[in-house]
Amino acid sequence: MIEYKQPAIVAELRRRIQEGIYTSLLPTTAELAAEFGVNVKTMSKAIARLVAEGRLERRRHSGTRLPVQEKRNGAELIEIIFEGYTSIFTHPFWGEIWSGIVGELSREAFRPVLNMLEADRETGLLKLAGFTMCPSAGKIVLGIAEPRLFEAVRSSGVPFLAAGDPVENPAVPQVAFDFTRGIRQAVDHLEQLGCRRIAFIGQTRSFISPAQLGKFHAYLKAVQHHRQVDPELIEDVRPLSGLGAPALAALLKRSVPDAVIAAYDHQLPEMLAWLEERRLSIPVIGCDGLKLAGLPPDRHTVAAPLSECGREAARRLLAAIREKRSAKSLFLEARFR
């Protein structure tokens, strides 16, 4: 985790205010402290500095919020709807997509406003009770595939699209990743190395959308090109940190693979650490192409063009706004490297 000092916290909060990420009420001091990995006292001092600058105001019993003059006109805002709160700015996957979106919007004098949703940790189903959207020129739904949300977004009457994970409904405009060819190349590479029992660790079932299982379906097709799939080599896990090592342990408890395709790079460090502690040598190829501490720089991965996804999502949405039409879809190919 990045170690933040008070000046760095102030700078980051100031950036979020300037870019329109916060438009009204801020997270609580305790929530921000947890996000930045500091104590509440340090965070409170950082907020106090921004209050002194006139960028924030504190109201008793109603939290910390932006003054009226800092709120943005909806005509210049693009609402980014995302599930999960504290991780988007520092998350190695979503953070890079976010940066691509923000960079493109800023060049066109638009500002992002972040609207956060929560989901059930076990099922991934959204908690939509009380969900409201802000006035905006357009909306990007980032990493969410739940049909109920798109019904609400469509009813807003402004152009929108989904970005990142694919959405099952072809009527939803989207800029999404296709892992089919990249995972096929990864499996072929392992076969050439003599690996015959290639396992998969990733999401294999969904309560929301079959499109969330794209990596799993790509794995099935790739393995079936060579031989019959062995169900003992498949372990279901949601894309949450901390779940990778237990999933690997569960897989190895019932079967020993020659190699593993891991659906989520951000789970790789814990998997590799688990293998190293037990002095086990099993090739593991991840997906997404993230640069993370604890991963060899020359490792193989199935890399998704994250920044390009963010930039294209913003470009296509802004074109739809200018031309008063629906946004156009694009599928970006992940590549084995």
C-alpha positions in Angstrom: 0.0 0.0 0.0 1.2 3.5 -0.8 2.3 5.5 2.3 0.6 8.9 2.2 1.8 12.0 4.2 -0.5 14.9 4.9 0.7 17.1 1.9 0.1 14.3 -0.5 -3.4 13.7 0.9 -4.2 17.4 0.5 -2.9 17.4 -3.1 -5.0 14.3 -3.9 -8.1 15.7 -2.4 -7.6 19.0 -4.1 -7.2 17.2 -7.4 -10.5 15.2 -6.9 -12.3 18.5 -6.1 -10.9 20.3 -9.2 -11.7 17.3 -11.5 -15.3 17.1 -10.2 -14.9 13.7 -8.6 -16.5 15.0 -5.5 -19.5 17.2 -6.3 -21.3 17.4 -2.9 -20.8 15.3 0.2 -17.4 13.7 0.7 -16.8 10.3 2.3 -16.5 10.4 6.1 -13.1 11.2 7.7 -12.8 7.6 8.8 -13.5 6.3 5.3 -10.9 8.6 3.8 -8.4 7.7 6.5 -8.9 4.0 5.7 -8.5 4.7 2.0 -5.2 6.6 2.4 -3.9 4.3 5.1 -3.5 7.0 7.7 -5.1 7.7 11.1 -8.2 9.8 11.5 -6.2 12.7 13.1 -3.9 13.0 10.1 -6.9 13.0 7.7 -8.8 15.5 9.8 -5.8 17.9 9.5 -5.7 17.5 5.8 -9.4 18.3 5.5 -9.0 21.3 7.8 -6.4 22.7 5.4 -8.8 22.5 2.5 -11.5 24.0 4.6 -9.2 26.9 5.3 -8.6 27.3 1.5 -12.3 27.5 1.0 -12.5 24.3 -1.0 -14.5 22.4 1.6 -16.9 23.2 4.4 -17.7 21.2 7.5 -21.3 21.1 8.8 -22.2 19.7 12.1 -24.1 16.5 11.8 -24.0 16.6 8.0 -20.4 15.9 7.2 -17.8 17.5 4.9 -19.0 18.9 1.6 -18.1 21.2 -1.2 -19.3 24.8 -1.0 -22.1 25.8 -3.5 -19.7 27.5 -5.8 -17.6 24.4 -6.2 -20.5 22.3 -7.5 -20.5 21.7 -11.3 -23.1 22.4 -13.9 -24.4 19.1 -15.2 -23.9 20.2 -18.8 -20.1 19.8 -18.4 -20.2 16.7 -16.3 -19.8 13.0 -17.3 -21.1 10.7 -14.6 -18.9 7.6 -14.0 -20.9 4.9 -12.2 -18.6 2.3 -10.4 -19.1 -0.5 -7.9 -16.7 -0.2 -5.0 -15.4 3.0 -3.4 -11.9 3.3 -2.0 -10.0 1.3 -4.7 -10.7 3.0 -8.0 -8.0 5.7 -7.8 -5.2 3.2 -6.7 -6.6 0.0 -8.2 -4.0 -1.3 -10.8 -6.8 -2.3 -13.2 -9.7 0.2 -12.8 -7.3 3.0 -11.9 -5.6 2.9 -15.3 -9.0 2.8 -17.1 -10.1 5.8 -15.0 -7.0 7.7 -15.9 -7.6 7.2 -19.6 -11.2 8.4 -19.2 -10.2 11.5 -17.2 -7.4 12.5 -19.5 -9.7 12.4 -22.6 -12.5 14.3 -20.8 -10.2 17.0 -19.6 -9.0 17.7 -23.2 -12.6 18.3 -24.2 -13.4 20.5 -21.1 -15.6 17.9 -19.5 -15.3 16.8 -15.9 -15.9 13.4 -14.4 -18.1 12.9 -11.3 -17.9 9.6 -9.6 -21.1 7.8 -8.4 -20.3 4.8 -6.3 -22.4 1.7 -5.8 -22.0 -1.2 -3.4 -22.4 -4.9 -4.2 -22.9 -8.0 -2.1 -19.4 -9.5 -1.6 -20.6 -13.1 -2.2 -22.9 -12.7 -5.2 -21.8 -9.4 -6.8 -25.4 -8.3 -7.0 -25.7 -4.5 -6.7 -27.4 -2.7 -3.8 -29.6 -0.4 -5.8 -32.0 0.7 -3.1 -31.8 4.5 -2.9 -29.6 4.8 -6.0 -29.8 8.2 -7.7 -27.9 9.7 -10.6 -26.7 13.3 -11.0 -27.4 15.7 -13.8 -24.8 15.1 -16.5 -24.2 15.3 -20.3 -23.5 11.5 -20.5 -22.7 8.5 -18.4 -20.1 5.7 -18.3 -20.9 2.6 -16.4 -17.5 1.2 -15.4 -17.2 -2.6 -14.8 -20.8 -3.3 -14.1 -23.0 -5.7 -16.1 -26.3 -5.8 -14.1 -29.3 -5.2 -16.4 -31.3 -3.3 -13.7 -28.7 -0.6 -13.6 -28.7 -0.1 -17.4 -32.5 0.2 -17.3 -32.1 3.1 -14.9 -29.2 4.7 -16.9 -31.1 4.5 -20.1 -34.1 6.2 -18.5 -31.9 9.3 -17.8 -32.2 10.2 -21.5 -28.5 11.0 -22.0 -25.9 9.1 -24.1 -24.2 6.4 -22.1 -21.9 3.3 -22.5 -20.3 0.5 -20.5 -16.6 0.2 -20.2 -14.2 -2.6 -19.1 -16.1 -5.9 -18.7 -18.4 -6.9 -21.5 -22.2 -6.6 -21.2 -24.4 -9.4 -22.4 -27.1 -7.1 -24.0 -25.8 -6.1 -27.5 -28.2 -3.1 -27.3 -25.9 -1.6 -24.6 -23.1 0.5 -26.1 -19.8 -0.7 -24.7 -16.0 -0.5 -24.9 -15.0 -3.9 -23.6 -12.2 -6.5 -23.6 -12.1 -9.8 -25.6 -9.8 -12.3 -24.0 -10.6 -15.2 -26.5 -7.5 -15.0 -28.6 -5.0 -14.1 -25.9 -6.0 -17.0 -23.6 -5.9 -19.4 -26.6 -2.3 -18.2 -27.2 -1.5 -18.7 -23.5 -2.8 -22.3 -23.5 -1.0 -23.1 -26.7 2.2 -21.7 -25.2 1.8 -24.0 -22.1 1.1 -27.0 -24.4 4.3 -26.4 -26.2 6.1 -26.5 -22.9 4.7 -29.9 -22.3 1.9 -28.8 -19.9 -1.1 -31.1 -20.3 -3.1 -30.4 -17.2 -3.8 -26.7 -17.4 -6.0 -25.4 -14.6 -8.2 -22.3 -14.4 -8.8 -20.0 -11.4 -11.4 -17.3 -11.9 -15.1 -16.6 -12.0 -17.0 -19.6 -13.5 -20.5 -18.6 -12.5 -22.5 -15.4 -12.3 -25.7 -14.2 -10.8 -25.6 -11.1 -13.1 -24.5 -11.8 -16.6 -22.9 -14.6 -18.6 -20.7 -12.0 -20.2 -18.7 -11.8 -16.9 -17.4 -15.3 -17.7 -15.6 -14.4 -20.8 -12.2 -15.5 -19.6 -13.6 -18.8 -18.4 -15.3 -19.5 -21.7 -12.1 -18.6 -23.6 -10.2 -21.1 -21.4 -12.7 -23.8 -22.1 -12.4 -23.3 -25.9 -8.6 -23.2 -25.8 -8.3 -26.4 -23.7 -10.9 -28.2 -25.8 -8.8 -27.5 -28.9 -6.2 -29.9 -27.4 -8.2 -32.3 -25.2 -11.2 -32.8 -23.0 -11.7 -30.4 -20.1 -11.0 -31.8 -16.6 -13.5 -30.3 -14.1 -11.1 -31.0 -11.3 -8.7 -28.4 -12.7 -11.3 -25.5 -12.5 -11.7 -23.4 -9.4 -14.3 -20.6 -9.1 -13.3 -17.4 -7.4 -14.6 -13.8 -7.6 -12.2 -11.0 -8.6 -11.5 -9.8 -5.1 -8.1 -9.4 -3.4 -7.4 -12.0 -0.8 -9.3 -14.8 -2.5 -6.6 -15.9 -4.9 -4.4 -17.9 -2.5 -7.4 -19.8 -0.9 -8.6 -20.7 -4.4 -5.2 -22.0 -5.4 -5.0 -24.0 -2.1 -8.5 -25.5 -2.8 -7.5 -26.5 -6.3 -4.2 -28.1 -5.2 -6.0 -30.0 -2.5 -7.9 -32.1 -5.0 -5.6 -32.1 -8.0 -2.1 -31.1 -9.1 -2.0 -29.2 -12.4 1.0 -28.7 -14.7 0.2 -25.0 -15.0 -2.5 -22.4 -14.1 -4.3 -19.7 -16.0 -5.3 -17.1 -13.4 -8.1 -14.8 -14.5 -7.0 -11.8 -12.4 -3.5 -10.4 -12.2 -4.2 -8.6 -8.9 -4.6 -12.1 -7.2 -1.2 -13.3 -8.6 1.1 -11.9 -5.9 -0.7 -13.9 -3.1 -0.8 -17.0 -5.3 2.9 -16.9 -6.0 3.7 -16.2 -2.4 1.6 -19.2 -1.4 3.5 -21.4 -3.9 6.9 -20.1 -2.8 6.2 -20.7 0.9 5.5 -24.4 0.1 8.4 -24.6 -2.4 6.1 -25.5 -5.2 7.0 -24.7 -8.8 3.9 -24.4 -11.0 3.8 -22.0 -14.0 1.0 -19.4 -13.5 -0.1 -17.1 -16.3 -2.3 -14.2 -15.3 -4.7 -12.0 -17.2 -5.0 -8.2 -17.5 -1.3 -7.3 -17.9 -0.9 -5.4 -14.6 2.4 -4.1 -13.3 2.5 -5.2 -9.6 5.1 -5.5 -6.9 6.1 -9.2 -6.5 5.6 -10.1 -10.1 8.5 -10.8 -12.4 8.8 -8.0 -15.1 9.4 -10.6 -17.8 6.4 -12.8 -16.9 3.8 -14.0 -19.4 0.4 -12.5 -19.2 -2.7 -11.9 -21.3 -2.7 -8.1 -21.3 -5.7 -5.9 -21.8 -5.3 -2.4 -23.3 -6.5 -0.6 -20.1 -5.7 3.0 -20.9 -7.0 2.6 -24.4 -10.3 1.4 -23.0 -10.7 4.5 -20.9 -9.7 6.8 -23.8 -12.0 5.1 -26.3 -14.9 5.1 -23.8 -14.6 8.9 -23.3 -14.1 9.6 -27.0 -17.1 7.5 -28.1 -19.3 9.0 -25.4 -18.4 12.6 -26.3 -19.0 11.9 -30.0 -22.4 10.6 -29.1 -23.1 13.7 -27.1 -22.0 16.1 -29.9 -23.9 14.2 -32.6 -27.0 13.5 -30.4 -27.0 9.8 -31.0 -26.2 6.5 -29.2 -22.6 5.7 -28.5 -20.9 3.1 -30.8 -19.4 -0.1 -29.3 -15.8 -1.4 -29.6 -14.2 -4.6 -28.5 -10.5 -4.4 -27.6 -8.4 -7.6 -28.0 -6.3 -8.7 -25.0 -3.0 -10.2 -26.2 -0.7 -12.8 -24.8 2.8 -11.6 -24.3 
